[in-house]
Amino acid sequence: MKANDPQSFLRASTWSQRPRSTNLDTINIEVESNDPRYDLQTDESYTLELKESSQAGALKAKTIFGALRGLETFSQLVSYSGKEDQLYINQYPVTIRDKPAFKYRGILLDTSRNFFAIEDLQRTIDAMSYNKMNVLHWHIIDSHSFPVLTKKTSELALKGAYGPDMMYDETQIRGLVQYGLERGVIIIPEFDIPGHAYSWGLSHPELTVCMDYNRWDVHAAEPVSGQLDITKPQTDQLVKTFLDEVVPWFDSKYTHVGGDEVRFECWNSSESIRSYMQAKGYTDYNQILLPFLEKLHGWVRESKKIPITWQEAVTHHNLTVPKDTLIEVWLGAEYTKKVASQGYPVLASSSDYWYLDCGHGDFVGGNAESVSWCDPFKTWQRVYSYDILANLTSAEAKNVWGGEVMLWSEQADFTNLDKYLWPRSSAAAEVLWSGSKDQKGNARSLLDAQARLHEMRFRLTRRGIMAEPLQPLWCARNPGRCNTPEAMSNN
């Protein structure tokens, strides 16, 4: 066996299983609608039936995307026996009636701090489809780089990207959107402003303030500092021109407009902004922030999209937005209730559970302790234990559309992307598809989940996703024998 051969890994993990002989040779697929459009309201339910007396299985779904999910389930029923050198279905006969617990099952990937090629994004979309995840939240620009090349505002990328080979143009983005659609994955772009705007200032220094200040800890959330000067009408014109061109490249009904981590200290460092505030008689920087956010949301709606915003706009700045605006909670699970109780649709993505970059040390130099702000490392067990409906009333729970794991890329690039994401994202995928509770209302067993996650990890590696191992191979071959003595004695 070659140590770097994913197919060998899968053969090694399953060689000892005993295949069940079946004569299944066909799956008949019946779909009520062949509508190729896909959004968060699309029906993804399906019924899969494999009868022992029949050579043909049956898969029924209302939409082609429900059929896609059903085919993925069927693939997970098929195993390989290295000993017998054959494929088999171990659970037979079987009838599965299935649908997702949540309509939004996502991954955020940041391509500004470190660049990811289209091939990396395609591979991530592939893995998402294998896990029935359906939204790639593309955090495409940030302070560190501006990789979106447009025609009308090309200077933003030409001066703000890391290099000419680290940009995405319209053809690439539209192609990736189509690639995702064919796999049941919606791509939602995020343009995070007015904070996180250093890269805008590389081409438009006249429209940004506090650019790359040494005291970034005062003026930004992390290096490098820089925010848009939203007191200038030229800023409005630049942002709107950019959005008007780029937003239509994406088929999603939603566009994420950021709005997090705005530092008033940054604006206060600008004599021009202070003079503007004084002339207007303003005493609170919310008096310039809120009107800008209202305009920003309005520009998105002019493009026939619905805005998504980070929670601060509502929970910290008291922005009033239409009730169809999606609010994404990241600062703590307790905020889910606060936002849901106001009637907004909520994405639950607490950094306490679903930030996959945490626990790898601080990327900021000079930190002797070198701990990240969101320590500790989010193990797959921690990811799996996130109950996004915890402490909610039934009415509040209906407002939670789902959530997503986050990969901020300060310490991630193409070399470790798969390892960061998988199989921990698979743990979140099961929570978002099946819910965190079993049919009796109890939290799902970590021991049971571990066996499924082992299997999923081997399947991912066979399909070209370099997911990190959970345990030594011996443990995978001997289920339960690597548990704690207490856990083994209870079985």
C-alpha positions in Angstrom: 0.0 0.0 0.0 1.3 3.4 -0.9 1.2 5.7 2.1 0.0 8.7 -0.1 -2.6 6.8 -2.0 -6.1 7.8 -0.9 -7.7 4.7 -2.5 -5.2 2.5 -0.6 -6.3 4.2 2.6 -9.9 3.4 1.9 -9.1 -0.2 1.0 -7.1 -0.5 4.2 -9.9 0.9 6.3 -12.5 -1.5 5.1 -10.7 -4.8 4.3 -12.1 -6.7 7.2 -15.8 -6.0 6.6 -18.0 -8.8 5.3 -19.8 -7.9 2.2 -23.5 -8.7 1.7 -24.1 -10.1 -1.7 -26.8 -8.3 -3.7 -28.0 -8.3 -7.3 -28.7 -4.5 -7.4 -27.6 -3.1 -10.8 -29.9 -0.1 -11.4 -31.3 2.9 -9.6 -34.4 4.3 -11.1 -34.7 8.1 -10.4 -38.0 9.8 -10.5 -38.0 13.6 -10.2 -41.2 15.7 -10.2 -39.6 19.0 -11.5 -36.5 19.4 -13.7 -36.2 23.1 -12.8 -32.4 23.9 -12.9 -32.7 26.8 -10.5 -31.6 26.4 -6.9 -31.9 28.6 -3.9 -32.4 28.4 -0.2 -36.1 27.6 -0.6 -35.6 24.6 -3.0 -37.1 21.3 -1.8 -34.2 18.9 -1.1 -36.2 16.0 0.3 -36.0 12.5 -1.2 -36.9 8.9 -0.7 -34.5 6.1 -1.4 -35.6 2.5 -1.4 -33.6 -0.7 -2.0 -35.6 -3.9 -2.0 -33.9 -7.3 -1.4 -36.0 -8.9 -4.1 -35.3 -6.4 -6.8 -32.4 -5.7 -9.0 -33.4 -2.0 -9.2 -33.5 0.6 -6.4 -35.8 3.6 -6.5 -34.9 7.2 -5.8 -37.8 9.7 -5.7 -37.5 13.5 -5.2 -39.4 16.6 -6.0 -36.4 18.4 -7.5 -33.2 17.5 -9.2 -31.4 18.8 -6.1 -33.3 16.4 -3.9 -32.2 13.6 -6.2 -28.7 14.9 -6.0 -28.8 14.6 -2.2 -30.3 11.1 -2.5 -27.6 9.9 -4.8 -25.0 11.1 -2.3 -26.7 9.1 0.4 -26.7 6.0 -1.9 -23.0 6.5 -2.5 -22.5 6.3 1.3 -24.3 3.0 1.4 -21.8 1.5 -1.0 -18.6 0.1 0.5 -15.6 -1.6 -0.8 -14.2 -4.9 0.4 -10.5 -5.2 -0.1 -10.6 -8.8 0.9 -13.2 -9.7 -1.6 -12.3 -7.0 -4.1 -15.8 -6.0 -4.7 -18.4 -3.3 -3.9 -21.3 -4.1 -1.6 -24.2 -2.6 0.3 -24.0 -3.6 3.9 -27.5 -2.3 4.9 -30.0 -4.0 2.7 -33.0 -3.8 2.2 -33.4 -0.2 3.2 -35.9 2.7 2.9 -34.7 6.2 3.7 -37.0 9.3 3.7 -34.8 12.3 4.2 -34.7 16.1 4.2 -32.5 18.7 5.7 -33.1 20.2 9.1 -31.8 23.6 8.0 -32.0 25.3 4.7 -28.6 27.1 5.0 -25.6 24.7 5.5 -22.4 26.6 4.7 -18.7 27.2 4.8 -17.1 30.6 4.8 -13.8 30.8 3.0 -11.6 33.9 3.2 -9.7 34.5 -0.1 -8.2 37.9 0.9 -5.7 37.2 3.6 -4.3 34.4 1.5 -5.3 33.6 -2.1 -6.9 30.4 -3.2 -6.9 29.4 -6.9 -10.1 28.5 -8.6 -9.1 24.8 -8.5 -9.0 25.0 -4.7 -12.5 26.5 -4.6 -13.8 23.9 -7.0 -12.3 21.1 -4.8 -14.0 22.7 -1.7 -17.3 22.8 -3.6 -16.9 19.1 -4.5 -16.3 18.2 -0.8 -19.3 20.3 0.2 -21.6 18.5 -2.2 -20.3 15.1 -0.8 -21.4 16.4 2.7 -24.8 17.9 1.5 -23.6 21.4 2.3 -25.2 24.0 0.1 -23.7 27.5 0.6 -20.1 28.7 0.0 -19.9 32.1 1.7 -17.1 33.6 -0.3 -15.3 36.3 1.8 -13.7 37.5 -1.3 -12.1 40.8 -0.3 -10.7 42.3 2.9 -8.0 44.6 4.1 -5.1 42.4 3.0 -5.9 42.1 -0.7 -8.5 42.9 -3.3 -8.6 40.1 -5.8 -11.8 40.9 -7.7 -10.9 42.3 -11.2 -13.7 44.4 -12.7 -13.9 46.6 -15.8 -15.2 49.8 -14.3 -13.1 49.8 -11.1 -10.1 47.7 -12.3 -7.7 49.8 -10.3 -9.0 48.2 -7.1 -7.6 44.8 -8.1 -4.6 46.0 -10.2 -3.2 47.8 -7.1 -4.9 45.9 -4.4 -4.4 42.2 -5.3 -1.3 40.3 -4.3 -0.3 40.0 -7.9 -1.6 39.5 -11.5 -1.9 35.8 -11.0 -3.9 36.3 -7.8 -7.1 37.8 -9.1 -10.6 36.6 -10.1 -12.2 38.0 -13.2 -15.8 37.9 -14.3 -15.4 34.7 -16.4 -13.8 32.8 -13.6 -16.4 33.9 -11.1 -19.3 33.1 -13.3 -17.8 29.8 -14.1 -17.4 29.0 -10.4 -21.0 30.0 -9.8 -22.1 27.5 -12.5 -19.8 24.8 -11.1 -21.4 25.2 -7.7 -24.9 25.1 -9.1 -24.2 21.8 -10.8 -23.3 20.4 -7.4 -26.1 22.0 -5.4 -23.9 24.7 -3.8 -24.9 28.4 -3.9 -22.1 30.9 -3.8 -22.8 34.0 -1.8 -20.2 36.8 -2.1 -19.2 39.1 0.8 -17.9 42.6 0.4 -16.9 43.6 3.9 -17.1 47.4 4.3 -16.7 50.1 5.6 -14.2 48.5 7.9 -11.5 46.1 6.6 -10.8 48.5 3.7 -7.0 48.9 3.6 -6.9 47.2 0.1 -9.3 49.8 -1.2 -6.8 52.5 -0.2 -4.0 51.1 -2.3 -5.8 52.6 -5.3 -7.8 55.3 -3.6 -5.8 56.6 -0.6 -8.0 59.8 -0.7 -11.0 57.7 0.2 -9.5 55.8 3.2 -8.2 56.7 6.6 -5.9 55.2 9.3 -4.0 53.3 6.6 -1.5 50.8 8.2 -1.1 52.5 11.5 1.4 51.0 14.0 -1.3 51.0 16.6 -3.5 48.7 14.6 -4.8 47.3 17.9 -6.6 50.6 18.4 -7.7 51.3 14.8 -8.5 47.8 13.6 -9.3 44.2 14.7 -5.9 43.0 13.3 -3.1 44.3 11.1 -3.5 45.9 8.7 -5.7 48.9 9.6 -7.7 51.0 7.1 -11.4 52.0 6.7 -13.4 53.8 4.1 -14.0 57.5 4.6 -17.8 57.4 4.3 -18.1 61.2 4.7 -17.1 61.7 1.0 -19.6 61.3 -1.8 -16.8 59.9 -4.0 -16.7 56.9 -1.7 -20.4 56.2 -2.3 -19.8 56.5 -6.0 -16.9 54.0 -6.0 -18.6 51.4 -3.8 -21.8 51.6 -5.8 -20.0 51.3 -9.2 -18.2 48.3 -7.9 -21.3 46.6 -6.5 -23.4 47.4 -9.6 -20.9 45.5 -11.8 -20.0 42.6 -9.5 -23.2 41.6 -7.7 -24.9 40.4 -10.9 -22.1 37.9 -11.5 -23.6 35.8 -8.7 -26.9 33.9 -9.1 -27.7 33.9 -5.4 -30.6 35.9 -4.1 -28.3 37.1 -1.3 -25.2 39.4 -1.0 -23.2 39.7 2.2 -22.2 43.3 2.9 -20.1 42.7 6.0 -20.4 45.6 8.4 -18.4 44.1 11.2 -15.5 45.4 13.3 -15.8 49.1 12.4 -13.5 51.0 14.6 -14.6 54.5 15.5 -11.0 55.3 16.7 -10.0 55.0 13.0 -12.4 57.7 11.9 -11.5 59.8 14.9 -7.9 59.8 13.8 -8.9 61.7 10.6 -8.9 65.5 10.9 -11.2 65.6 7.9 -13.8 63.3 9.4 -13.6 65.1 12.8 -14.2 68.4 11.0 -17.2 66.9 9.1 -18.7 65.6 12.3 -18.3 69.1 13.9 -19.8 70.9 11.0 -22.8 68.5 11.1 -23.2 68.8 14.9 -22.6 65.0 15.3 -21.3 63.6 18.5 -21.5 59.9 17.8 -19.9 58.1 14.8 -23.0 56.0 14.5 -24.5 59.1 13.0 -22.3 58.6 9.9 -22.2 54.8 10.0 -25.9 54.0 10.0 -26.8 56.2 7.0 -23.9 54.6 5.1 -25.1 51.1 6.0 -28.6 52.0 4.9 -27.3 53.2 1.5 -25.2 50.1 1.2 -28.1 47.8 1.8 -30.2 49.9 -0.6 -27.6 49.5 -3.4 -27.7 45.7 -2.9 -31.5 45.7 -3.2 -31.3 47.8 -6.3 -29.5 44.8 -7.8 -32.5 42.6 -6.9 -30.6 41.0 -4.0 -31.3 40.6 -0.3 -28.5 41.8 2.1 -26.8 39.6 4.7 -24.9 41.5 7.4 -22.8 40.6 10.4 -24.6 40.9 13.7 -23.0 44.2 14.9 -25.2 46.3 12.6 -28.2 45.1 14.7 -26.8 44.2 18.1 -24.2 46.9 18.5 -25.2 49.8 16.3 -29.0 49.4 16.4 -29.4 49.5 12.7 -33.0 49.0 11.7 -33.3 46.9 8.5 -36.1 45.1 6.7 -37.1 41.8 8.3 -36.0 39.8 5.3 -32.4 40.8 6.0 -30.3 37.8 7.0 -28.3 38.5 10.2 -25.2 36.4 10.8 -24.2 35.8 14.5 -20.5 35.2 15.2 -19.7 36.9 18.5 -21.3 34.3 20.7 -24.1 31.8 20.8 -26.2 33.9 23.2 -26.7 36.5 20.4 -28.7 34.0 18.4 -31.6 34.4 20.7 -31.3 38.2 20.8 -31.5 38.5 17.0 -34.0 35.7 16.5 -36.3 37.3 19.1 -36.5 40.4 17.0 -37.9 38.5 14.1 -34.9 38.5 11.8 -33.8 35.3 9.9 -30.5 34.2 11.6 -27.4 32.4 10.6 -25.8 30.9 13.7 -22.0 30.7 13.3 -20.6 31.3 16.8 -16.8 31.7 17.0 -17.1 29.6 20.2 -17.8 26.5 18.1 -17.4 26.9 14.4 -14.3 29.0 13.8 -11.9 26.5 12.2 -8.9 28.7 12.3 -8.8 29.0 16.1 -6.1 27.4 18.2 -3.2 27.5 15.8 -1.3 30.2 17.6 -1.3 34.0 16.9 -0.2 35.1 13.5 0.8 38.5 14.9 4.6 38.6 15.6 6.0 39.5 19.0 3.3 37.6 21.0 5.4 35.6 23.5 2.4 33.4 24.4 1.3 33.1 20.8 -2.3 32.3 21.5 -5.1 33.1 19.1 -8.0 35.3 20.2 -10.4 32.5 19.8 -8.5 29.7 21.5 -8.8 26.8 22.0 -8.7 24.7 18.8 -12.2 23.7 17.7 -12.1 19.9 17.7 -14.6 17.9 15.6 -16.3 17.1 18.9 -16.7 20.8 19.7 -18.0 21.5 16.2 -20.5 18.6 16.5 -21.7 19.7 19.9 -23.0 23.1 18.7 -26.8 23.2 19.2 -27.7 26.3 17.1 -31.2 26.2 18.6 -30.2 26.0 22.2 -32.3 28.1 24.6 -34.6 29.3 21.9 -38.4 29.3 22.0 -40.2 27.5 19.2 -41.0 30.9 17.5 -37.3 32.0 17.8 -36.1 28.6 16.5 -38.1 29.1 13.3 -36.0 32.1 12.5 -32.8 30.2 12.5 -32.1 29.3 8.9 -28.9 27.4 9.6 -25.3 28.4 9.9 -21.8 27.8 8.6 -18.3 27.0 9.7 -15.7 29.7 9.1 -12.2 29.5 7.8 -10.4 32.8 8.1 -7.2 32.4 6.1 -4.5 34.2 8.2 -2.7 30.8 8.5 -4.4 28.9 5.7 -3.6 28.6 2.0 -3.6 25.9 -0.7 -1.1 23.8 1.3 -3.4 23.1 4.2 -6.9 24.1 3.1 -8.3 20.5 3.1 -6.8 19.8 6.5 -8.4 22.9 8.0 -11.8 22.1 6.6 -12.2 18.4 6.6 -13.4 16.3 8.3 -14.4 19.0 10.9 -16.8 20.6 8.4 -18.4 17.1 8.0 -19.3 17.3 11.7 -21.1 20.6 11.1 -22.7 19.2 8.0 -24.3 16.4 9.9 -25.6 18.9 12.5 -27.1 21.1 9.8 -28.6 18.3 7.8 -29.9 16.1 10.6 -30.1 18.5 13.6 -28.2 18.2 16.8 -30.8 16.1 18.6 -31.9 12.5 17.9 -35.6 11.4 17.4 -36.0 11.3 21.2 -34.8 14.8 21.6 -31.4 13.9 23.1 -28.0 15.2 22.0 -26.6 12.9 19.4 -23.9 10.5 20.6 -20.3 11.6 20.0 -19.2 7.9 19.9 -21.7 7.1 17.2 -20.8 10.2 15.3 -17.1 9.3 15.5 -17.7 6.0 13.6 -19.6 7.9 10.9 -16.9 10.6 10.7 -14.2 8.0 10.4 -16.0 6.5 7.4 -16.7 9.9 5.9 -13.1 10.9 6.2 -11.9 7.8 4.3 -14.6 8.4 1.6 -13.3 12.0 1.2 -9.7 10.9 0.8 -10.8 8.4 -1.9 -12.4 11.3 -3.8 -9.4 13.5 -3.7 -10.0 15.6 -0.5 -7.0 15.4 1.8 -9.0 15.4 5.1 -6.9 15.0 8.2 -7.1 11.7 10.1 -9.0 11.4 13.4 -7.1 8.5 14.9 -4.5 5.8 14.0 -5.7 3.4 11.2 -5.8 0.6 13.8 -8.6 2.5 15.6 -10.6 2.8 12.4 -10.2 -0.9 11.8 -11.2 -1.7 15.4 -14.2 0.5 16.2 -14.6 1.4 19.8 -11.2 0.0 20.9 -9.6 3.4 21.1 -12.3 4.9 23.4 -11.7 5.8 27.0 -12.0 2.8 29.4 -15.2 4.3 30.8 -16.7 4.5 27.3 -15.7 0.9 26.5 -17.1 -0.4 29.8 -20.5 1.2 29.0 -20.8 -0.7 25.7 
